[in-house]
């Protein structure tokens, strides 16, 4: 009923670092995977050498469908956001390739469901690889715990059972900011439940999804179980629509913007597909008068500037109580100047890399200019960085008000706006005045206040005196327009399972 995995580690050398990659392998006796040929010159066409030291076997540029590497009629470039240089040319899949991938996944599902088996700074990228592997390890273990149920009723001649069965083919659409972890968090749960998947990675970061396909192939995952169809931004809309509306697809899992999520929900509604989504956020970070300033600053640094502010759970609004406001702002500014270093992600000591593209920089710049025009003060930063068009200085604003763009629009960049408040009730009202609710953070040493605020914040995840909350063991997801369902944890696998009630009579 459920599919379990064994994990086998594999490594790739990059700049002298060994990456601990984990992948999945059916138990002996399961279907064998079709091994793909080693990538030749045609497959590595256009590679600029910007990923020096990466195992050549993991650098794939074609789509992966039905256990085979397949080229497309056209290709699209993948660029380094730091330098703008081309990293390679990747297959630009369209509608035919998308339909073929769904068909391959559906055909593989018929046998897989019954198998019982066992751009960011380099330091952050290394951490993500381990984080990605941990999701596979976690769900390989959770697959053993997909339990059904026996229900005793008043009828003596009947027995009632509840079975959990895989939903079927899952369409997985992932973002660029965590190009490996966002795949394994979804795919690990799907495969553990017995589902097969079609992955459409972000056009900015397809190499990670294709490398995972190569690892899955090496690990013995059967053909058609894990499929990848990269495509350009030009083709993304029609490819996304195809895999979300195809009648052979039973489940959609998406991480991205709320706007795109609503479009995919519309597609899913026509055939009533199962959906799980992790969408936008506007995370409040509240500092109460009783907070330890040093701890709050450390938490703010971790929460705001991870991945250069480009995560969905990054703090977007800093609400600081009047009594501690000035001390917090001063300490926060000093910590930013001391600990944040903007640079190319491969350079030693870099903590802040480039934003994903110039459009992202323009958004941060727009929010800063809007805030200053409406009375905000730039404490530090405030402009584009001299390193290049995709870099922006880590920025701290004070005297921010709720009518400013940065107070009600997700930033996705290194901007920390501080709003002063007076009472606990005021802080909660400001924090909850949003149509999204993914994560929230607050610092306090008052036990009663901690319980009150934790329960009243309208978010799916709360960090209390803690700025980093993501963990494979804990449920990840939001409320309001921040999404549907949960990923990771023991609850994540349920998103890919159906309940079936069986009534056994005549006993």
N, C-alpha and C positions, 0 to 999 in steps of 0.2 A: 504493500500500500504506500508506504513512504520509501524514499530513496536515501540511503546513507552513503557516506563517503569516507575514504581514507585521505589523508593529506600527505602529499609528498613535497618536500622542499626542493626548490631549484634556485639557482643563483645566477646573477648577471653582474659582470664587473663594470663599474663606472668610477673613474677617478680613484681607483684603489679601494672602493667600498663594495662589499658584498651585500646584495639585496636579498633578503629572505622572502622569496616568493613562494606561496603555497598554492597548490592546485588540487584538483579532484580526480579520483580514480575509482572506477567500479571494482568491486571485489572480483577475485579470480572466477572465471566462468561466465562473466558478463560479456555483453557485446564488445567486440574490439573496435577501436577507432581507426579510421582511415588516416594513415600518416601522410601529411602533405610533403611535397618536395622542399628541399632547402631553398631559401630565396636566392634567385639568380639575379643577374644584372637587370633584367626586365622588371622584376618585382621591386627592385630598389631604385628605380628610375627617379631622377631628380633629387636624390638624397644629398643634402648639402654638407654632411659631415658634422653637423652641429651637436650630435649626440655621441661624440667620440667615446669609444670604449664600450658601448652597448653591444650585447651579444647580437650578432647578425641574424641569428635565428628568430629573435624577437622583433626585429624591425620589418614588419609586414606592411604592404601598401594596398593589397587587393582585399575584396570582401571575403568573408568566410561563411560559406553556405553549404550545408549538408556534408561537412567534413572536408570541403575542398576550398582552395584559394582560387577565387574567380575574379578576373579583371572586369572592368566596366568599359563602356564605349568611350567615356571621357574621364578625366581626372581633375582634381582641384588641389591647390597648394595649401600646405599647412605652414604657418609662419611663427617664428620666434617673436613673442611680444616685446622682448627686450631690445632686439636689434632690427627686427623687421625682415631678417633673412629667411629664405625658404628652407624648411626642414625636410621637405619631401613632397612628392605628388601622390595623392591617394585616390583610389577608385571612387568616382562620383556616381553612386548608385541612384537609380530612378525607380519608377513604378514596377517594371518587369523584375528587377532584382529583388525588390521588396516582396512581391508576391511569391517569388521562388523561395525566399527565405522562410516565409510563413508556411508554405507547403512542406518544406524540408523539416521544419520544427514540428508540424502536425504529424507527419509520417513517423518521425522519431518518437513522438509522445506515445504512440500506440504501444511501443515496446518499453520505453524508458519508465513509464509510470508503474510498471510491474517489477522493475529491477530491485532486488534486495542486495545492497553492496556497502561496502564500507567507505610648468612655467614659473613655478614658484621657487623660492630659495631652495637650494639642494637639500639642506637639512630638513625642511618641511616635506619635500618630495620623498626623501628616505623614510620619514615617519609615516607618510601616507601608504607606502608600499607595505609596511608592517601592519598598519591599520587594515588595509585591504585583505591581507592574508588572515588576519584574526577573524574577519567575518566568515571566511570559508571554514576555518577551524570551528567556529562557534556553531554554524548551521550544520556542519557534518555531525556534530554531537547532538544537536536538537532533533535531527532526523530520527534518531532512536526513540525520541519521546513524543512522537505524534500518536497520542493515545485516543482511543475511542471511548465509548461509555456503555454501560448496561443500566437500563432504567426499569425499576420494578413498578408495575402498575397493579390496579385492583383486580385485573382479570387473571385468574389462576392458570388458564390454559394458553397464555401468551407470554412471550418474552420480547422485550423491546431493546434494540441495540442502536447505537449511533456510531457510524463509521466516518472517518475523515479521508477524503480522496482528493487527489490533485485536480485543480480546475482545468488544466489543459495548457495550451500555448500562451505564453506571456510575452507581450510587447513591452520592451524595456527601453525607455528614452532617458538619457542621462546628460548632465551638464558638464561644463569644462573645468570647473574649479576643483573638483576631486575626481579626476578622470578614471581612476582605478577603484577607489573605495565606493563610489556611488554605484558602480557596476557590481562589485562583489556583495555589497549589502543587499542588493535586489536578487541577483542571480544565485547567490549562495542559498537564499531562502527558497527560491523557485525550484532549483534543482533538488534540494533536500526534500521538498514536498513531492517531487515526482513530475514536475512540470518541465517543459522545454522552453527555450527563449529565443527571441529575435531582438538583438541589441542595436539601437541606433544611437551611436555616440555623438557628442557635440562635434560640429565641424572644426572647431578650433583644436580639439585634442583627440583625434581618432587613433593615434598610435597606441595608446594604452589599451583600448578595447581589442585591438588587433593582436597586441602582445599577449593579452590574456587568452585569446583564441588559440594562439600557438601553444601556450602552456597547457590549456585544456586538451589540445590535441596530443601533446607529448604525454599527458597524464592518463590518456586512454578514455576520455569522454567520447561516447559513440557519435558518429556523424549525425548532424541535424539537431543535436541536443542544445548546442550553443552556437548561435549564428550571429554574425556581425555585418551590418550593411552601412558603411560610412557614406556620407553624401555631403555635398556643398550646401551653403546657405540657400542657394538658388533652388535646390531640389528638396530642401528640408520639409517644406510645408506639404508637398504632395506625397513624399515618402512617409511622413508621419501620419497623414490621413489614411493612406493605404493600410499600414499595419494596425491602425486603430479601428478600422471599419471592416477589415476582412472577417468574414464569418467564421473562419478557422481559428481566429484569435479569441481567447476567452477572458483574458486579463490584461489590463494596462497598468504599468507602473511608471510614474514620471516624476522627475525632480527638475524644477525650473521655475520660471516666473508664473505668477498667478494668472496673468493674461493668457499665456499659452495653455496653462492648465484648464482654463475655462473652455478653450477651443477643443481640447482633447476630451473633456467631459461631454461636450456636445456630440462629438463623434461616437463616444461610448454609449450615449443614451439611445441612439437609434437601434442598437442591437442589445441593449441592457447588459453591457459587459461589467465584470468586476473591475474596480478601479482603486488604486492607492496613489496618493500624490503628496509630495512634499514641496510646498510652494514658497512664496515670498515671506519675508519677516520684517519686523520693525522693532527689534529687541530693545526694551528699556533696560537701563543699568542704573539702579537706584542706590544712592549712598545716604543713609540716615545719620543723624548727629551722633548716635552711639557707636558708629562703625570705627574700626581700627583703620586709620588713614593709609598706613603703609600696605596693609592687606588689600584694601580697596583699590589702591593704585596698581598693585601687582595684578589683581584680577582684571582691572580695566585694560591694562596693557595686553594681557593674554587674550581677552575676549575681543578687543577691538582690532588689534593689528595682526592677528593670525592670518596668514595668506594675504597680507596687505589689505585686510578689511574685506576680502572677497569670499566670505562664507555667509550662508543664509542665517546662521545663528550669531553673527557678529553683533555686538552692541551698536545700536544706531542712534539712541538718545540717552544722554547721561543726565539723570535727574539727581541733583545734589541739594540736601537740606541746608538752609541758610547758615546754621551755626557752624557747619564744617566746610562750607562751600569754598572759601578762599584758601584754606589749607589744602584741600583736595586739588584744586586747580593748579596751585603752585607746585605741589609734589608731582602731579600728573605731567605737567610741562617739563619738569626737570628729568623725570624718568624717560620721557620721549626723546629728549635731546641726548641723554646719556646712552640709552640702550637701542635706539632704532638707527639702522644704517641702510640707506637706500643704495641699491647696486644691482648688477647682473646676478642672477640666481646662482651661478656657478662659482662666484667669487667668495672666498673665505670671509666670514664675518657678516655677510649680507643678511639682513633680517626682513627687508622690504624690497620685493622685486617690482617688476612693472605691472600695471593693470593689463587686463587681457587685450584691450585694443584702445584706439584713440577715442572711440565713442564713450567708453567707460570713464576716461579722463575728463572728457567734456561734461559728463554728468556731475562729477565731483566739483569741477570748476564752477559749474552753474549754481550748485547748492551753496558754495562758499560765497560767490558774488551776491546771490540773493540774500543770504544772511547778513552780510556786511552792509548792503544797501538798506536793510531794515533795522540796523542798530547793533548787530553782533560785533564782538571784538576778536581780532585774530591774536591769539596768545603765542602761537608758534606755527610755522609753516604758512600755508595759504596759497601756494602757487605751484605751477608745474616745475618739475625738477629739471635741472640742467642736463641730466643724463640722456634725455630723449623724449620724444613725443608721448610715449606711453607711461612715463613716470610722473608721480605727483608727490609733493612733500607731505609727510605725516602732519596733519593739521589739527590744532585744538582751538575751538571757538568758545568764548564765554558770552554772557548776556544774550543768550539765545532765547527766542520766544516760540510759542506754538504755531504762529502763523508763518513761520519760515519753512521753506521746502525741506530742509534737513530734519525737521521735526515730524513730518508726516509722509516722507517719501524715502524708500529704501535707498541707501547710498551705494553700497558695494564698493567701497574704497576707503582710504586711510583718513577719514574725517571723523573727529570726535566733538560733537556739539554739546555744550553743558547748559542745562536749564536749572535755574534756582527755584526751589519750592519751600513752603513753610510747614505744612502739616502732612501727616501720613495719608490722610484722606485725599488731599490734593495730589500727592504723588501717584496714588493708585488710580485716581481719575484720569490723570495725564497718561499714565502707562496704558490704561485700557481704552483710551480714545483712538482706537485704530480698528480697521476692519480685518486685520490679520493678527495672529497670535501664535508664533512659533516658539520662541524662547524669551526668557526674562531673567534678570539677575538683580540681586540686591544684597547690600552689606549692612548688617546690624548686629549688635551684641545683646539685644533685648529678646529673650526667649518668647515672650508672649507676642511681641511684634512679629517675630519670625514666622510663627504659625499663622497669624492673621494675614500677613502679606502674601505668604506662599499660597494660601488658599484663595485669596481674592484676585491674584493676578490672572488675567484671562489669556493664558498661554499653555502650550502643551508640555513645556519643560521649564523648570525653574532651577537656577543656580543660587544657592544661599551661601554667601561668603566664599564663592567659588566662581572663577571665570571660564573654566573649561569643563564642559558637561558631557561631551560626546563619549560614548563607551559602547562597545559591541554588546555588552550584557544588558543594556538599558534601552527602553523603547524610545525611538526618535520619531517625532511628528508634532503637528500643531493643531490648533483649533481655529474657528472662524474661517477666513479665506486663506489660511496657511496650509490647508491640505486635508486629506482624508487618510485614515489608517495609520499604522505604525511600522517602522522598520527596525531591524536589529532586535535583540532580546528574545525571550521565549515567545513573545507575541508576534514577531515578524513573520514567522512561518505560516501563521494562520491566514495571512493575506493571500496565500496561494492554495488554500485548502477549502473544499466544500464539505458541508455536513450532510450525511445521508442517514435518514431514519429507516430502520428495518424492523418490521413487526412480524415476528415468527409465531404463528398460531397453530392450533390443533395439537397442543401438547397434553 
